[in-house]
Amino acid sequence: MFYQPKDGHGLPHNPFNALIAPRPIAWISTRGPDGTANLAPYSFFNGVSYVPPQVMFASTSAKPDQDNTKDSVANIRATGVFAVNLVSRALKDAMNITSEHFDRTTDEFDRAGLEKAECSVIDCPRVAASPATLECRLVQIVRLPGEANYVTFGEVVGVHIADDALVDGMVDITRFEMLARLGYRDYTAVTEAFTLARPDD
């Protein structure tokens, strides 16, 4: 099939959501100006540079109790920091709980029964059980076309890695079965990896 998004696709659900997959999940933790911790998953997420290390995530909807955005972006605007917690398969149910649109005063760590740990470099909570967390300082927030579409870029200033995720000095994500988003309500877990040597290695 071929369709132009402006004309619609004629299918029961949007196929675009399922074509860009798998997408790693950024479980973004922030702290609001009032001190309330916030935790929410975003699957439009990736690394964008090595030196300095930088990441991005996109927020594509808004809540009625925020200014045309969601709690994560609003808190980052106010504080300039956030943490990206990676999601293992063991944390899938807790991650799913935090995807609910709670009131801005709700602490999603508490709702999901998650232990908090403080970040080391920035003033922000992180998921203690996450196999890896990236502590980030805001670089910029970019408004994209469309309603409530924002991309947040952050510089990674601190990295936490669980000891059991390291094998012979290298990160092995298959050990904790990192969760990724497919489309619709579908997910996958990374359980297999293979190596390809580049032609110029």
Backbone as CSV, one residue per row, in Angstrom:
resi,resn,N_x,N_y,N_z,CA_x,CA_y,CA_z,C_x,C_y,C_z
1,MET,0.840,-1.188,0.000,0.000,0.000,0.000,0.877,1.241,0.000
2,PHE,0.301,2.333,-0.416,0.940,3.638,-0.322,-0.105,4.620,0.171
3,TYR,0.318,5.510,1.069,-0.594,6.569,1.493,0.205,7.819,1.809
4,GLN,-0.454,8.944,1.729,0.124,10.201,2.172,-0.501,10.540,3.523
5,PRO,0.320,10.726,4.557,-0.237,10.964,5.893,-1.293,12.060,5.950
6,LYS,-1.154,13.081,5.118,-2.140,14.176,5.146,-3.521,13.710,4.712
7,ASP,-3.578,12.590,3.962,-4.856,12.080,3.467,-5.420,10.934,4.299
8,GLY,-4.629,10.447,5.265,-5.068,9.311,6.072,-4.637,7.995,5.463
9,HIS,-4.687,6.934,6.275,-4.199,5.622,5.836,-5.313,4.594,5.658
10,GLY,-6.482,4.825,6.216,-7.608,3.915,6.038,-7.517,2.634,6.838
11,LEU,-6.547,2.517,7.709,-6.391,1.315,8.533,-6.949,1.555,9.932
12,PRO,-7.208,0.487,10.685,-7.776,0.669,12.031,-6.850,1.431,12.973
13,HIS,-5.523,1.312,12.775,-4.544,1.998,13.625,-3.442,2.557,12.742
14,ASN,-2.771,3.566,13.228,-1.755,4.256,12.450,-0.530,3.369,12.216
15,PRO,-0.216,3.010,10.965,0.931,2.133,10.705,2.270,2.808,10.973
16,PHE,2.321,4.133,10.915,3.578,4.849,11.163,4.153,4.467,12.520
17,ASN,3.282,4.321,13.519,3.731,3.998,14.875,4.470,2.672,14.936
18,ALA,4.145,1.743,14.033,4.721,0.405,14.077,5.910,0.220,13.140
19,LEU,6.128,1.173,12.227,7.192,1.013,11.247,8.561,1.401,11.783
20,ILE,8.615,2.387,12.665,9.891,2.810,13.241,10.087,2.019,14.524
21,ALA,10.667,0.830,14.386,10.733,-0.093,15.510,11.895,-1.063,15.310
22,PRO,12.460,-1.588,16.383,12.112,-1.281,17.775,12.714,0.055,18.206
23,ARG,12.054,0.686,19.156,12.526,1.965,19.680,12.898,1.786,21.150
24,PRO,14.112,2.162,21.533,14.461,2.076,22.948,13.575,3.006,23.761
25,ILE,13.386,2.688,25.009,12.497,3.463,25.875,13.312,4.294,26.851
26,ALA,13.079,5.587,26.834,13.671,6.481,27.826,12.656,6.647,28.953
27,TRP,12.975,6.120,30.107,12.114,6.286,31.284,12.617,7.537,31.972
28,ILE,11.984,8.664,31.657,12.489,9.971,32.073,12.046,10.298,33.501
29,SER,13.027,10.531,34.358,12.717,10.980,35.716,13.127,12.436,35.873
30,THR,12.265,13.177,36.550,12.499,14.597,36.804,11.979,14.927,38.198
31,ARG,12.265,16.146,38.617,11.696,16.652,39.865,11.098,18.017,39.567
32,GLY,9.850,18.208,39.960,9.186,19.475,39.706,9.672,20.569,40.635
33,PRO,9.337,21.797,40.330,9.731,22.921,41.187,9.224,22.788,42.625
34,ASP,8.120,22.048,42.802,7.578,21.853,44.148,8.202,20.654,44.857
35,GLY,9.149,19.986,44.197,9.823,18.844,44.798,9.230,17.495,44.456
36,THR,8.084,17.469,43.761,7.439,16.204,43.406,8.234,15.476,42.326
37,ALA,8.514,14.197,42.566,9.212,13.383,41.564,8.232,12.974,40.473
38,ASN,8.746,12.884,39.244,7.937,12.467,38.108,8.705,11.414,37.327
39,LEU,7.973,10.444,36.789,8.594,9.362,36.026,7.652,8.956,34.906
40,ALA,8.137,8.987,33.657,7.275,8.655,32.519,8.112,8.089,31.382
41,PRO,7.561,7.090,30.641,8.295,6.488,29.523,8.044,7.211,28.196
42,TYR,9.105,7.291,27.388,9.036,7.898,26.061,9.773,6.989,25.082
43,SER,9.111,6.605,23.994,9.760,5.704,23.050,10.325,6.417,21.820
44,PHE,10.102,7.714,21.684,10.840,8.480,20.682,12.100,8.975,21.390
45,PHE,13.133,8.141,21.374,14.333,8.379,22.177,15.542,7.783,21.487
46,ASN,16.689,8.483,21.608,17.941,7.910,21.111,19.121,8.782,21.504
47,GLY,20.321,8.227,21.308,21.536,9.014,21.434,21.756,9.777,20.143
48,VAL,22.366,10.962,20.246,22.561,11.773,19.043,24.004,12.204,18.826
49,SER,24.892,12.026,19.812,26.301,12.358,19.603,27.155,11.659,20.646
50,TYR,28.451,11.500,20.302,29.401,10.856,21.214,30.162,11.871,22.071
51,VAL,30.638,12.969,21.449,31.481,13.928,22.167,30.943,15.329,21.971
52,PRO,30.362,15.948,22.998,30.018,15.295,24.253,28.839,14.342,24.042
53,PRO,28.680,13.354,24.926,27.550,12.441,24.761,26.227,13.175,24.969
54,GLN,25.319,13.036,24.002,24.030,13.719,24.079,22.914,12.769,23.650
55,VAL,21.744,12.971,24.245,20.565,12.169,23.949,19.393,13.083,23.647
56,MET,18.348,12.490,23.085,17.121,13.237,22.848,15.921,12.361,23.152
57,PHE,14.825,12.988,23.528,13.542,12.303,23.567,12.477,13.288,23.136
58,ALA,11.401,12.751,22.556,10.324,13.602,22.067,9.054,13.352,22.862
59,SER,8.399,14.445,23.215,7.096,14.404,23.880,6.064,14.895,22.884
60,THR,4.986,14.126,22.705,4.070,14.415,21.596,2.617,14.622,22.027
61,SER,2.413,14.936,23.288,1.046,15.238,23.726,1.103,16.162,24.923
62,ALA,-0.048,16.617,25.371,-0.112,17.581,26.465,-1.102,17.121,27.525
63,LYS,-0.935,17.663,28.733,-1.859,17.409,29.834,-2.587,18.703,30.168
64,PRO,-3.819,18.615,30.636,-4.562,19.832,30.919,-3.987,20.663,32.059
65,ASP,-3.186,20.028,32.939,-2.636,20.793,34.059,-1.203,21.266,33.803
66,GLN,-0.773,21.220,32.525,0.525,21.773,32.143,0.328,22.708,30.951
67,ASP,1.346,23.516,30.655,1.259,24.507,29.594,1.611,23.877,28.249
68,ASN,0.621,23.221,27.623,0.749,22.628,26.291,1.863,21.590,26.211
69,THR,2.107,20.875,27.301,3.097,19.817,27.276,2.793,18.823,28.381
70,LYS,3.757,17.945,28.687,3.603,16.968,29.755,4.521,17.332,30.921
71,ASP,4.368,16.611,32.017,5.118,16.938,33.229,6.623,16.897,33.005
72,SER,7.113,15.904,32.259,8.559,15.767,32.062,9.155,17.031,31.458
73,VAL,8.598,17.485,30.347,9.134,18.668,29.667,8.977,19.908,30.539
74,ALA,7.842,20.043,31.199,7.631,21.200,32.066,8.659,21.234,33.190
75,ASN,8.929,20.079,33.795,9.907,20.026,34.884,11.322,20.319,34.378
76,ILE,11.654,19.816,33.199,12.991,20.066,32.641,13.154,21.536,32.317
77,ARG,12.115,22.163,31.789,12.170,23.611,31.551,12.496,24.361,32.829
78,ALA,11.892,23.915,33.928,12.042,24.620,35.201,13.375,24.341,35.891
79,THR,13.900,23.102,35.744,15.086,22.709,36.514,16.351,22.553,35.690
80,GLY,16.212,22.298,34.385,17.381,22.146,33.529,18.057,20.791,33.597
81,VAL,17.427,19.813,34.261,18.044,18.486,34.370,17.000,17.387,34.244
82,PHE,17.475,16.184,33.867,16.612,15.004,33.830,17.490,13.766,33.805
83,ALA,16.897,12.618,34.103,17.616,11.347,34.031,16.883,10.411,33.090
84,VAL,17.658,9.658,32.309,17.115,8.641,31.428,17.413,7.291,32.060
85,ASN,16.373,6.606,32.501,16.507,5.277,33.089,16.143,4.252,32.034
86,LEU,17.019,3.266,31.802,16.707,2.223,30.838,15.805,1.181,31.502
87,VAL,14.976,0.547,30.694,13.947,-0.349,31.209,14.306,-1.793,30.892
88,SER,14.500,-2.594,31.927,14.700,-4.027,31.738,13.337,-4.712,31.661
89,ARG,13.336,-5.946,31.176,12.076,-6.690,31.106,11.451,-6.842,32.495
90,ALA,12.289,-6.974,33.506,11.792,-7.131,34.875,11.030,-5.900,35.357
91,LEU,11.267,-4.752,34.719,10.615,-3.502,35.136,9.436,-3.129,34.243
92,LYS,9.031,-4.023,33.341,8.002,-3.664,32.351,6.679,-3.256,32.986
93,ASP,6.244,-3.945,34.036,4.954,-3.619,34.639,4.995,-2.271,35.351
94,ALA,6.100,-2.007,36.025,6.247,-0.701,36.688,6.299,0.409,35.652
95,MET,7.012,0.181,34.554,7.065,1.178,33.485,5.678,1.451,32.939
96,ASN,4.894,0.400,32.749,3.559,0.565,32.195,2.667,1.385,33.134
97,ILE,2.798,1.171,34.435,2.020,1.953,35.399,2.336,3.438,35.245
98,THR,3.603,3.767,35.042,3.990,5.177,34.963,3.598,5.831,33.643
99,SER,3.055,5.058,32.705,2.598,5.649,31.443,1.224,6.301,31.579
100,GLU,0.552,6.064,32.703,-0.768,6.667,32.919,-0.632,8.174,33.098
101,HIS,-1.629,8.921,32.647,-1.604,10.377,32.766,-2.089,10.800,34.160
102,PHE,-1.173,10.782,35.098,-1.504,11.198,36.461,-1.484,12.713,36.581
103,ASP,-2.085,13.205,37.652,-2.008,14.615,37.994,-0.551,15.007,38.245
104,ARG,-0.208,16.267,37.997,1.180,16.727,38.130,1.721,16.583,39.545
105,THR,0.860,16.448,40.536,1.313,16.317,41.918,1.531,14.856,42.331
106,THR,1.291,13.919,41.406,1.449,12.501,41.712,2.903,12.067,41.534
107,ASP,3.411,11.332,42.492,4.754,10.759,42.405,4.634,9.357,41.812
108,GLU,5.040,9.216,40.546,4.898,7.931,39.858,5.791,6.841,40.445
109,PHE,6.895,7.219,41.073,7.712,6.219,41.763,6.872,5.503,42.813
110,ASP,6.141,6.292,43.585,5.290,5.711,44.634,4.177,4.862,44.033
111,ARG,3.525,5.379,42.971,2.414,4.642,42.362,2.866,3.294,41.808
112,ALA,4.106,3.234,41.305,4.608,2.000,40.706,5.395,1.140,41.696
113,GLY,5.525,1.609,42.937,6.256,0.843,43.942,7.740,0.746,43.667
114,LEU,8.319,1.816,43.136,9.732,1.831,42.767,10.581,2.557,43.800
115,GLU,11.737,1.997,44.085,12.677,2.660,44.982,13.400,3.762,44.220
116,LYS,13.490,4.938,44.839,14.238,6.053,44.271,15.686,5.997,44.741
117,ALA,16.567,6.495,43.903,17.936,6.803,44.302,18.216,8.211,43.779
118,GLU,19.094,8.930,44.452,19.440,10.266,43.977,20.544,10.169,42.932
119,CYS,20.472,11.024,41.946,21.548,11.104,40.966,22.806,11.634,41.650
120,SER,23.948,11.450,41.016,25.230,11.825,41.611,25.678,13.233,41.232
121,VAL,25.330,13.685,40.018,25.815,14.971,39.522,24.708,16.014,39.483
122,ILE,23.477,15.587,39.236,22.358,16.513,39.093,21.343,16.292,40.214
123,ASP,20.496,17.289,40.434,19.456,17.206,41.461,18.213,16.579,40.844
124,CYS,18.170,15.243,40.865,17.098,14.523,40.194,17.032,13.111,40.749
125,PRO,15.842,12.540,40.913,15.748,11.140,41.323,15.981,10.218,40.141
126,ARG,16.368,8.983,40.422,16.510,7.969,39.384,15.916,6.667,39.890
127,VAL,15.675,5.731,38.967,15.118,4.429,39.313,16.262,3.545,39.816
128,ALA,16.230,3.190,41.088,17.327,2.428,41.684,17.531,1.088,40.988
129,ALA,16.451,0.466,40.533,16.536,-0.865,39.934,16.878,-0.852,38.449
130,SER,16.984,0.315,37.843,17.298,0.372,36.420,18.714,-0.144,36.175
131,PRO,18.913,-0.933,35.117,20.257,-1.431,34.828,21.232,-0.348,34.375
132,ALA,20.724,0.780,33.938,21.585,1.898,33.544,20.776,3.184,33.580
133,THR,21.425,4.255,34.024,20.786,5.568,34.058,21.764,6.610,33.544
134,LEU,21.258,7.514,32.710,22.043,8.626,32.177,21.583,9.915,32.844
135,GLU,22.485,10.568,33.553,22.165,11.859,34.162,22.418,12.948,33.127
136,CYS,21.432,13.815,32.893,21.505,14.767,31.782,21.243,16.202,32.217
137,ARG,21.988,17.108,31.612,21.705,18.544,31.719,21.087,19.005,30.405
138,LEU,20.074,19.828,30.507,19.359,20.312,29.326,20.288,21.067,28.390
139,VAL,20.228,20.726,27.105,20.908,21.477,26.059,19.917,22.439,25.415
140,GLN,18.815,21.889,24.914,17.749,22.747,24.386,16.480,21.938,24.185
141,ILE,15.367,22.648,24.178,14.068,22.064,23.856,13.604,22.694,22.547
142,VAL,13.299,21.853,21.577,12.926,22.324,20.246,11.453,22.031,20.002
143,ARG,10.721,23.045,19.612,9.310,22.884,19.264,9.214,22.422,17.813
144,LEU,8.492,21.338,17.579,8.294,20.823,16.235,6.901,21.181,15.729
145,PRO,6.682,21.127,14.402,5.335,21.352,13.887,4.347,20.365,14.501
146,GLY,3.118,20.800,14.650,2.093,19.966,15.260,1.823,20.407,16.692
147,GLU,0.743,19.902,17.225,0.337,20.311,18.572,1.143,19.580,19.634
148,ALA,1.796,20.329,20.511,2.503,19.799,21.682,3.644,18.855,21.343
149,ASN,4.299,19.047,20.188,5.452,18.230,19.815,6.742,18.940,20.206
150,TYR,7.471,18.365,21.161,8.728,18.946,21.636,9.813,17.873,21.663
151,VAL,11.019,18.245,21.222,12.184,17.372,21.361,13.125,18.003,22.379
152,THR,13.478,17.225,23.393,14.391,17.684,24.430,15.750,17.038,24.222
153,PHE,16.787,17.862,24.148,18.156,17.384,24.020,18.888,17.605,25.339
154,GLY,19.653,16.605,25.747,20.408,16.725,26.980,21.816,16.201,26.822
155,GLU,22.756,16.827,27.541,24.124,16.321,27.592,24.252,15.359,28.765
156,VAL,24.814,14.198,28.507,24.991,13.193,29.549,26.195,13.578,30.396
157,VAL,25.951,13.838,31.679,27.020,14.278,32.574,27.340,13.239,33.647
158,GLY,26.597,12.144,33.671,26.855,11.069,34.619,26.207,9.796,34.126
159,VAL,26.869,8.658,34.321,26.360,7.373,33.828,26.435,6.331,34.938
160,HIS,25.299,5.705,35.233,25.240,4.579,36.170,25.030,3.307,35.365
161,ILE,25.833,2.278,35.625,25.681,0.985,34.961,25.727,-0.105,36.024
162,ALA,24.727,-0.973,36.011,24.718,-2.100,36.946,25.911,-3.000,36.654
163,ASP,26.567,-3.456,37.716,27.762,-4.286,37.544,27.490,-5.532,36.709
164,ASP,26.298,-6.126,36.889,26.016,-7.361,36.155,25.637,-7.115,34.698
165,ALA,25.617,-5.855,34.256,25.403,-5.558,32.839,26.722,-5.509,32.081
166,LEU,27.844,-5.622,32.805,29.160,-5.557,32.184,29.762,-6.955,32.073
167,VAL,30.233,-7.281,30.879,30.885,-8.570,30.628,32.190,-8.285,29.900
168,ASP,33.302,-8.653,30.517,34.623,-8.410,29.928,34.804,-6.948,29.536
169,GLY,34.302,-6.069,30.396,34.490,-4.641,30.168,33.569,-4.022,29.145
170,MET,32.568,-4.768,28.673,31.625,-4.244,27.683,30.196,-4.420,28.184
171,VAL,29.333,-3.487,27.814,27.927,-3.578,28.200,27.242,-4.657,27.371
172,ASP,26.543,-5.556,28.040,25.771,-6.605,27.365,24.296,-6.411,27.726
173,ILE,23.546,-5.753,26.824,22.154,-5.441,27.137,21.264,-6.672,27.169
174,THR,21.742,-7.776,26.579,20.916,-8.986,26.606,20.815,-9.555,28.022
175,ARG,21.746,-9.192,28.903,21.719,-9.733,30.264,20.511,-9.240,31.053
176,PHE,20.041,-8.026,30.721,18.852,-7.529,31.427,17.657,-7.378,30.495
177,GLU,17.776,-7.896,29.280,16.655,-7.904,28.339,16.010,-6.521,28.223
178,MET,16.765,-5.593,27.664,16.282,-4.227,27.540,14.987,-4.170,26.742
179,LEU,14.028,-3.454,27.260,12.721,-3.352,26.629,12.748,-2.323,25.504
180,ALA,12.002,-2.594,24.442,11.871,-1.659,23.326,10.425,-1.651,22.862
181,ARG,10.005,-0.518,22.341,8.639,-0.357,21.844,8.571,-0.752,20.380
182,LEU,7.540,-1.454,20.010,7.291,-1.788,18.613,6.239,-0.820,18.078
183,GLY,5.005,-1.189,18.126,3.935,-0.292,17.703,2.688,-0.665,18.459
184,TYR,1.659,0.143,18.303,0.390,-0.153,18.965,0.644,-0.341,20.466
185,ARG,0.329,-1.495,21.032,0.643,-1.787,22.441,1.691,-2.896,22.543
186,ASP,2.493,-3.042,21.508,3.451,-4.141,21.429,4.855,-3.706,21.838
187,TYR,5.549,-4.607,22.515,6.921,-4.381,22.966,7.756,-5.605,22.619
188,THR,9.056,-5.469,22.738,9.960,-6.608,22.619,11.069,-6.438,23.642
189,ALA,11.788,-7.512,23.893,12.938,-7.464,24.790,14.148,-7.980,24.032
190,VAL,15.274,-7.294,24.186,16.491,-7.681,23.472,17.124,-8.865,24.188
191,THR,17.100,-10.015,23.531,17.641,-11.235,24.122,18.780,-11.829,23.301
192,GLU,19.053,-11.246,22.141,20.077,-11.792,21.249,20.848,-10.652,20.613
193,ALA,22.151,-10.846,20.473,22.982,-9.864,19.786,23.978,-10.593,18.901
194,PHE,24.381,-9.948,17.794,25.431,-10.515,16.945,26.356,-9.389,16.533
195,THR,27.554,-9.748,16.134,28.589,-8.765,15.801,28.869,-8.775,14.305
196,LEU,29.006,-7.578,13.733,29.428,-7.429,12.348,30.673,-6.548,12.324
197,ALA,31.737,-7.033,11.720,32.928,-6.212,11.542,32.735,-5.283,10.356
198,ARG,33.111,-4.016,10.515,33.012,-3.089,9.399,34.102,-3.384,8.373
199,PRO,33.835,-3.067,7.104,34.837,-3.346,6.070,36.182,-2.670,6.333
200,ASP,36.181,-1.501,7.023,37.440,-0.802,7.260,38.005,-1.052,8.647
201,ASP,37.498,-2.071,9.360,38.064,-2.413,10.666,39.481,-2.956,10.513
